[in-house]
Amino acid sequence: MPHSADLANRSFAELDSAWDNAILCEIAMGQTMSRLTVRIGQLRKSEFFNYQNPNIGGGRSGDGATLH
């Protein structure tokens, strides 16, 4: 049976590693969201509208799936 202090230290090390990974994921997600926000902000309103639903408004033909 391992000593409880060894178990505690190992658990803290694993938790610390998991926490680091979670922080890295948060940072990566935040950067992705920032880039998306900037990109959407750069689109003109009409482009954004067509981007969301190319079948409505003056979208170019073949811009997306058409429901039948």
Buried (B, 14 or more C-beta within 10 A) or exposed (E): EEEEEEEEEEEEEEEEEEEEEEEEEEEEEEEEEEEEEEEEEEEEEEEEBBBEEBEEEEBEEEEBEEEE
